[in-house]
């Protein structure tokens, strides 16, 4: 039986923090986002890295929404709580839509020495373990050290420099795997 209790777990990968957050987003927002993404238009333009073949389907999020929309305001508040005292600024937000047969590659969202933050939100309202779609995180030696299941409404808040790769749905899954990536630049401490 799934719990509705808020949970935050912390993992350190190659000296960089990663937080797995469950039940921190209001259930009404989770439902609204999950249902809304099914109607969006996606374009195959996103690449994990510039040097790899193939493009994944994505949709950009209007930057104005990041400062107005309750969902993005909530994601920012969670990121600020996980990395207290840091000044975070919006870089980009977009939605990924992965299906069986797509390819994602190991990459970093920011350069290796960066303190930037990525908030990854799993948007499907239903997801079965047999459907795959985990996000795999790697240490700096390219060893897989953590697999995060795409549980509905789950967030991963992490340093953007952690190596990672999204995996795509398995052949037994007829659903798109939706994630929202919200990337925040870290301008250092707030210096109170």
N, C-alpha and C positions, 0 to 999 in steps of 0.2 A: 504494500500500500504506500502510495506517495505521500510525503509529508508536505505541509504548507508552511512549516516553520522556516524562518529566514536562516540561511547558513552561508558562511564565508569560510573557505579554506585557503590557506596560503602555502605556496610552493616556491622555492628559490631554485632557479635554473641558471647555471653559470653566473651566479652572483646577481641575478635579476629577479625581481618579484613578479609573481603571477598569483592572482586571486580568482578562485572559482566561486561564483556567487549565485545562490539559488533563492528564489522567492523574495527578491528585493524590488521587483516591479509589480505594481498593482495588477491583479488579475484582469481587470477590465481593459487596461492598456495592453496586456499580453494578448487578449482575445482580439482587440481591435487591430493591432499590428499584424497578428497572424492571419486574420481574414483579409485585411487590406492588401497584403503582399501578393495574394493569389490573383489579383486583378491588374498587377503592374506589367508594364512593357519592359523587357530586358533586351540588351544589345550585347552581342559577343565582342567585347573590346578589352576586357580586363586580362592582364597577364600577371602571373606570380612574380616573374623576373623578366627583364628585357631580353635575355638570351635564350628563352625557351619557346618551343612552338606552341601553337594553339592559343585560343582565347576563350575565356570563360564569360558567361552571361552575367551582366551587372546592370544596375540602374543607379545613377547619381542622385543624391539627395540635395535639394535646394539648400544652399548655405544659410539662408534666412531662417529656415526651420530650426537650425541648431540653437538659436537664441530665443525662440518663441514657443516651440512645441513642447508640451509637458513631458513627452517621452524622452526627448533628447536632453531636456533640462534634468530629468531624473538620472539619465546615464552619466551626465557630467557630474552631478552631485555624488554619485557612487564612486566615480573615478577620483574625485577630490577627497573623498573619505578614505579611499585605499592609499592615496599618496598625499597625506595631509601636509599643508604648508607649501605645496608646490603651486606655481602659477601655470595653469593649463590654458592653452589657446586652441581654437578650432583649426584643424588642417583640412580635413575632408571626411565626408560620410557617404557611404554607398551600400547598396544591397547586392549580395551575391545570390545567384540562383544556379545550383549545381544539379545535374542529372546524371544517371548512369552513363558511363562512357566519356565524361569530361575528364580533364587532367589538370591537377594542381601540382605545384612544385614547391620544394623547400625554399623559404625566403625569410627575410627580415622586413618589417614594415618601415624601419628607420635604420640608419647606419649603426654599426656595432657599438660605438661609444655613446650613442644617444640616450637621453633620459625620456624621450617621448613615450606616450602611453597609447595603447590601443584598447578600445572596449569592443569586444566581440559579443554580439547578441544572437542567440539561437531562436529563430522566429516561428518555426513550425509548431502548431498546436498539438500535434500528435507525432511521436517518433518511436519506432520500435528498435530495439538493440540489433536485430538482424539486418536492419537497413544500412548499417555502417554510418558514414558521414562524420566520424570523429575528427577532431582537430588534434594533430600530433605535434608535440613540442619537443625540440631537440636541444641538447647542450652544445657548447661551442666545438666539441669534437665530433659533431654530426651523429651522435647516438640518441635515439628516441628515448625519452625519459618520462613522458606523460602523454596519455591519450584522454581527451575530454569528450564525453558523449554529448551529442546535441539535444540535451533535455529541453523541453519547451520552457521558454522564458529564462533560461540560464544565461549568465554573463560570465565572460572571462575578461578580467581587467589586468593588463600586463604591460611590462616594459615592451615597447614596440621593437626593440632590438633582439628579442628572443627569436631564435630560428623556429619556424613552424610550417606546417602544411595542412591544409584542409583536405579531408578525403571525401570522395564522392559517394553517392548512394550505391548500394549493391544492386545486382541484377534483380533481386527479389523486391526492390522498392520501386513503386510507380509514382512516387511523390518527388517534387523538387525539394532540395535542401536549401532553405533560406537562412542566410545570416546577414546581419547588419554590422558593418565595420565602421566604427567611429574613431577617427584618429585625432589625437590631441598632442600638440607640441608642449614640451615642458620648458618653461623659461626660468627654471631654478626655484629657489625658495621665496616665499612671500616676504621674508624679513620683517617680522612684526616688531 
